[in-house]
Amino acid sequence: MAGRGTRLRPHTLITPKPLIPIGGKPIVQRLVEDIAALCEEPIDEIGFIIGDFGAEVEAQLLDIAAALGATGKIYHQDVALGTGHAIYCAEASLSGPVIVAFADTLFRADFKVSSSDEGVIWVKQIEDPSQFGVVKLNDSGIITDFVEKPKDFVSDLAIIGIYFFKDGDRLKKELKYLLDNEITKGGEYQLTDALENLKQQGVQFKPGQVDRWMDCGNKNATVDTNSVVLSFESGDLVSPEASIENSTIIPPVFIDAGAVISNSVIGPSVSVGSNATITDSRISNSIIREESSIKNAVLTNSMVGMKSQINKTASDLSLGDFSVID
């Protein structure tokens, strides 16, 4: 998660993309919770590979690990040299059974990682695989080929960015081989090259199918993912510490503690951050970050950054942190 999140700007200028809240929880927190649900055994350690996010963000990540009963470790990728290089930055954690995940997407899967599995690569069947890495399978359901962004159709099983390795030390050895021998593509060290080497050595990778694959790459995709995640949640997601007066709440919505809502209609598919204030407004299918103030507005398909102010507008907005529309 060391990238800069440029496609989601301005929302990632202050907040790293994996910490953008979806349904009231940071993306990376939801991701590690979903991964924990895949595992038959408890997770002992979670390594976060980040850029220069600062001490406050690092502390938040360690708290996410602790909430799952795991030890958190922070690793830094100072130069963007590809996925293989990023994973090798966490070489101290690459031992024993390992799951590698890229914090760009969320998923839903009815699948369990078993200690008998040698390797698993999660995939999703999609209509247009040309923009993704894909896998080919043999008749036994074992992965035979990795193809990056195929121009001609070879498979519709797209790699979503989550991998299981029974032997993390073996993965580490292959990544080190790439770095030591400067084996790159486009100037970057690629995880797929290590996967190919492992496959050639006899490691059998099988596909793990996901039922839902949700992107958080840009504003529209993130708002849509927020809507989907809220639809999966059960129970009342309105904090008892929120103040709601003369307003209509249309589920599913998440409203955090300290939010103040009056004379408004909120929902469906809206997340409202802590201490946000919404007055005389109609908001649907949107993410409103913490401590924002919205008055006399009609918003849909919008992301509003933290501590922003909006007065009198009807829009599809992507408004960054600390901004004002009046």
C-alpha positions as CSV (number, residue, x, y, z in Angstrom):
1,M,0.0,0.0,0.0
2,A,2.9,2.3,-0.8
3,G,1.3,4.0,-3.8
4,R,0.2,7.6,-3.9
5,G,-3.4,7.0,-4.8
6,T,-3.3,9.5,-7.7
7,R,-6.5,8.3,-9.3
8,L,-8.4,9.2,-6.1
9,R,-7.1,12.7,-5.7
10,P,-7.9,15.1,-4.1
11,H,-9.1,12.7,-1.4
12,T,-5.7,11.1,-1.1
13,L,-3.6,14.3,-0.7
14,I,-3.9,14.1,3.1
15,T,-5.3,10.6,3.7
16,P,-3.5,7.6,2.2
17,K,-6.0,5.7,0.0
18,P,-6.0,2.5,2.1
19,L,-7.3,4.7,5.0
20,I,-10.2,6.2,3.1
21,P,-13.3,5.1,5.0
22,I,-15.8,2.8,3.4
23,G,-19.0,2.2,5.4
24,G,-17.3,3.8,8.4
25,K,-14.1,1.6,8.3
26,P,-10.8,2.3,6.5
27,I,-10.4,0.2,3.3
28,V,-7.3,-1.6,4.6
29,Q,-9.2,-2.5,7.9
30,R,-12.0,-4.1,5.9
31,L,-9.5,-5.9,3.7
32,V,-7.6,-7.5,6.6
33,E,-10.9,-8.5,8.3
34,D,-12.0,-10.2,5.1
35,I,-8.7,-12.0,4.7
36,A,-8.9,-13.2,8.3
37,A,-12.3,-14.7,7.5
38,L,-10.7,-16.7,4.8
39,C,-8.1,-18.4,7.1
40,E,-8.7,-21.6,9.0
41,E,-5.9,-20.6,11.3
42,P,-5.5,-17.3,13.2
43,I,-3.3,-14.6,11.8
44,D,-0.1,-14.0,13.9
45,E,1.4,-11.0,12.1
46,I,0.3,-8.3,9.6
47,G,3.0,-6.4,7.7
48,F,2.0,-3.1,6.2
49,I,4.2,-2.0,3.3
50,I,3.8,1.7,3.0
51,G,5.4,4.9,1.8
52,D,6.1,7.9,4.0
53,F,2.7,8.1,5.6
54,G,3.8,9.5,9.0
55,A,3.8,8.3,12.6
56,E,0.1,8.8,13.1
57,V,-0.9,6.6,10.2
58,E,1.6,3.9,11.2
59,A,0.0,3.9,14.7
60,Q,-3.4,3.5,13.2
61,L,-2.2,0.5,11.1
62,L,-0.7,-1.2,14.1
63,D,-4.0,-0.7,15.9
64,I,-5.8,-2.5,13.0
65,A,-3.5,-5.5,13.4
66,A,-3.9,-5.5,17.2
67,A,-7.7,-5.6,16.8
68,L,-7.4,-8.9,15.0
69,G,-5.1,-10.3,17.7
70,A,-2.0,-10.0,15.4
71,T,1.3,-8.2,15.8
72,G,1.7,-5.3,13.4
73,K,4.9,-4.6,11.5
74,I,5.6,-1.5,9.4
75,Y,7.8,-1.7,6.3
76,H,8.7,1.1,3.9
77,Q,9.0,1.1,0.1
78,D,10.9,4.3,-0.5
79,V,11.1,4.0,-4.3
80,A,8.3,2.6,-6.5
81,L,10.1,-0.4,-8.1
82,G,7.2,-2.7,-8.7
83,T,5.1,-5.3,-6.9
84,G,7.9,-7.8,-6.4
85,H,10.2,-5.2,-4.9
86,A,7.3,-4.0,-2.6
87,I,6.7,-7.4,-1.2
88,Y,10.4,-8.1,-0.7
89,C,10.5,-4.9,1.5
90,A,8.7,-7.1,4.1
91,E,11.2,-9.9,3.8
92,A,11.4,-10.3,7.6
93,S,7.7,-11.4,7.5
94,L,8.0,-13.8,4.6
95,S,8.2,-17.0,6.5
96,G,5.8,-19.9,6.9
97,P,2.2,-19.5,5.4
98,V,1.8,-16.0,3.9
99,I,-1.0,-14.1,2.3
100,V,-0.1,-11.2,0.1
101,A,-2.8,-8.6,-0.7
102,F,-2.8,-5.2,-2.5
103,A,-4.9,-2.6,-0.7
104,D,-6.8,-1.4,-3.8
105,T,-9.9,-3.5,-3.7
106,L,-12.4,-5.2,-1.4
107,F,-14.0,-8.6,-2.0
108,R,-16.5,-11.1,-0.9
109,A,-15.7,-14.8,-1.1
110,D,-17.0,-18.1,0.1
111,F,-13.6,-19.8,0.3
112,K,-11.3,-21.0,3.0
113,V,-7.5,-21.3,2.9
114,S,-6.4,-24.7,4.0
115,S,-3.0,-25.9,5.3
116,S,-3.1,-28.4,2.5
117,D,-3.1,-25.7,-0.2
118,E,0.3,-25.1,-1.7
119,G,-0.7,-21.8,-3.3
120,V,-3.9,-19.9,-4.1
121,I,-4.4,-16.9,-6.4
122,W,-7.8,-15.2,-6.1
123,V,-9.5,-14.4,-9.3
124,K,-12.8,-13.1,-10.6
125,Q,-14.5,-13.9,-13.9
126,I,-15.1,-10.7,-15.8
127,E,-16.4,-9.6,-19.2
128,D,-13.4,-7.6,-20.3
129,P,-10.1,-9.0,-19.0
130,S,-7.9,-7.0,-21.3
131,Q,-6.9,-4.5,-18.6
132,F,-6.0,-7.1,-16.0
133,G,-3.6,-9.9,-15.4
134,V,-5.4,-13.2,-16.0
135,V,-4.7,-16.9,-15.4
136,K,-5.3,-20.0,-17.5
137,L,-6.3,-23.3,-16.0
138,N,-5.8,-27.0,-16.9
139,D,-8.5,-29.6,-16.8
140,S,-7.7,-30.3,-13.1
141,G,-8.3,-26.6,-12.2
142,I,-4.6,-25.8,-11.6
143,I,-3.2,-22.6,-12.9
144,T,-0.9,-23.1,-15.9
145,D,-0.2,-19.6,-17.2
146,F,-0.1,-16.0,-16.0
147,V,-0.9,-13.4,-18.8
148,E,-0.6,-9.7,-18.2
149,K,-3.3,-7.6,-19.9
150,P,-3.9,-9.9,-22.9
151,K,-4.7,-8.1,-26.2
152,D,-6.3,-11.3,-27.5
153,F,-8.6,-13.4,-25.4
154,V,-6.9,-16.1,-23.4
155,S,-9.0,-16.2,-20.2
156,D,-11.6,-14.2,-18.4
157,L,-10.3,-15.0,-14.9
158,A,-8.8,-11.8,-13.7
159,I,-6.2,-11.7,-10.8
160,I,-7.7,-9.5,-8.1
161,G,-4.4,-9.0,-6.1
162,I,-4.7,-11.5,-3.2
163,Y,-2.3,-14.5,-3.0
164,F,-1.6,-17.4,-0.6
165,F,1.8,-19.1,-0.3
166,K,2.2,-22.1,2.0
167,D,6.0,-21.5,2.0
168,G,6.8,-17.8,2.4
169,D,10.5,-18.5,2.5
170,R,10.3,-19.9,-1.0
171,L,8.6,-16.8,-2.2
172,K,11.2,-14.6,-0.6
173,K,14.0,-16.6,-2.3
174,E,12.4,-16.1,-5.7
175,L,11.9,-12.3,-5.1
176,K,15.5,-12.0,-4.0
177,Y,16.5,-13.8,-7.2
178,L,14.7,-11.2,-9.3
179,L,16.4,-8.3,-7.4
180,D,19.9,-9.8,-7.4
181,N,19.7,-10.5,-11.1
182,E,17.9,-7.2,-12.0
183,I,15.1,-9.1,-13.7
184,T,12.6,-6.3,-14.5
185,K,9.7,-5.4,-16.8
186,G,9.4,-1.7,-17.6
187,G,12.0,-1.0,-14.9
188,E,10.0,-2.7,-12.2
189,Y,10.3,-6.0,-10.4
190,Q,7.1,-8.0,-10.9
191,L,5.5,-10.5,-8.6
192,T,4.2,-12.5,-11.6
193,D,7.8,-13.3,-12.6
194,A,8.3,-14.9,-9.2
195,L,5.0,-16.8,-9.5
196,E,6.1,-18.1,-12.9
197,N,9.4,-19.3,-11.4
198,L,7.6,-21.0,-8.6
199,K,5.3,-22.7,-11.0
200,Q,8.2,-23.9,-13.1
201,Q,9.7,-25.5,-10.0
202,G,6.5,-27.5,-9.4
203,V,4.5,-25.3,-7.1
204,Q,0.8,-25.8,-7.9
205,F,-1.4,-22.7,-7.7
206,K,-5.1,-23.1,-7.7
207,P,-7.7,-20.3,-8.2
208,G,-9.7,-18.9,-5.3
209,Q,-13.0,-17.6,-6.7
210,V,-14.5,-14.4,-5.3
211,D,-18.2,-13.6,-5.6
212,R,-17.7,-9.9,-5.6
213,W,-14.7,-7.7,-6.4
214,M,-15.0,-4.0,-5.5
215,D,-12.7,-1.3,-6.7
216,C,-11.6,1.8,-4.8
217,G,-9.4,3.2,-7.5
218,N,-11.3,6.5,-8.3
219,K,-14.1,8.6,-6.9
220,N,-17.0,6.9,-8.7
221,A,-15.7,3.4,-8.0
222,T,-15.2,4.2,-4.3
223,V,-18.7,5.7,-3.9
224,D,-20.1,2.6,-5.6
225,T,-18.1,0.3,-3.3
226,N,-19.4,2.2,-0.3
227,S,-22.9,1.5,-1.5
228,V,-22.2,-2.3,-2.0
229,V,-20.5,-2.6,1.4
230,L,-23.3,-0.9,3.2
231,S,-25.8,-3.3,1.5
232,F,-23.8,-6.2,3.0
233,E,-23.8,-4.9,6.6
234,S,-26.5,-6.0,9.0
235,G,-27.9,-4.2,12.0
236,D,-28.3,-0.5,12.7
237,L,-25.3,1.5,11.5
238,V,-26.5,4.8,13.0
239,S,-24.4,5.7,16.1
240,P,-26.5,6.4,19.2
241,E,-24.1,9.3,19.7
242,A,-25.3,11.0,16.5
243,S,-28.0,13.7,16.7
244,I,-30.8,13.3,14.2
245,E,-33.6,15.9,14.3
246,N,-36.6,16.2,11.9
247,S,-34.9,14.1,9.3
248,T,-35.5,10.9,7.3
249,I,-32.9,8.2,7.2
250,I,-33.2,5.7,4.3
251,P,-31.1,2.6,4.8
252,P,-28.5,1.4,4.2
253,V,-26.5,4.3,5.8
254,F,-23.6,4.6,8.2
255,I,-23.7,7.6,10.5
256,D,-20.8,8.0,12.9
257,A,-20.7,9.4,16.5
258,G,-21.0,13.1,16.9
259,A,-22.7,13.7,13.5
260,V,-25.6,16.2,13.6
261,I,-28.3,15.9,11.0
262,S,-31.4,18.2,10.9
263,N,-34.2,18.8,8.4
264,S,-32.6,16.5,5.9
265,V,-33.1,13.2,4.0
266,I,-30.1,10.9,4.2
267,G,-29.8,7.8,2.1
268,P,-29.8,5.3,0.7
269,S,-26.1,4.3,0.5
270,V,-24.5,7.2,2.4
271,S,-21.7,7.2,4.9
272,V,-21.4,10.2,7.3
273,G,-18.2,10.7,9.2
274,S,-17.8,11.7,12.9
275,N,-18.8,15.2,13.9
276,A,-20.2,16.1,10.4
277,T,-23.1,18.5,10.3
278,I,-25.8,18.2,7.6
279,T,-28.7,20.7,7.6
280,D,-31.6,21.3,5.1
281,S,-30.1,18.8,2.6
282,R,-30.8,15.7,0.6
283,I,-27.9,13.3,0.2
284,S,-27.8,9.9,-1.4
285,N,-25.1,7.5,-2.6
286,S,-22.3,9.5,-1.2
287,I,-19.4,9.6,1.3
288,I,-19.2,12.5,3.7
289,R,-16.0,12.7,5.6
290,E,-15.6,13.7,9.3
291,E,-16.2,17.3,10.5
292,S,-17.7,18.5,7.2
293,S,-20.5,21.0,7.1
294,I,-23.3,20.7,4.5
295,K,-26.2,23.1,4.2
296,N,-29.0,23.6,1.7
297,A,-27.5,21.0,-0.7
298,V,-28.6,18.2,-2.9
299,L,-25.8,15.7,-3.4
300,T,-25.6,12.3,-5.0
301,N,-22.7,10.1,-6.2
302,S,-20.4,12.4,-4.3
303,M,-17.3,12.3,-2.0
304,V,-16.8,15.2,0.4
305,G,-13.5,15.5,2.1
306,M,-13.0,16.1,5.8
307,K,-13.6,19.5,7.3
308,S,-15.1,20.8,4.1
309,Q,-18.0,23.2,3.8
310,I,-20.8,23.2,1.3
311,N,-23.7,25.7,1.1
312,K,-26.4,25.7,-1.6
313,T,-25.4,23.4,-4.4
314,A,-26.9,20.5,-6.4
315,S,-24.1,18.4,-7.7
316,D,-22.2,15.2,-8.3
317,L,-19.1,16.3,-6.4
318,S,-15.6,15.1,-5.7
319,L,-14.5,17.7,-3.1
320,G,-11.2,17.4,-1.3
321,D,-10.4,18.0,2.3
322,F,-10.6,21.6,3.8
323,S,-12.5,22.9,0.8
324,V,-15.4,25.4,0.7
325,I,-18.3,25.8,-1.8
326,D,-20.6,28.8,-0.9
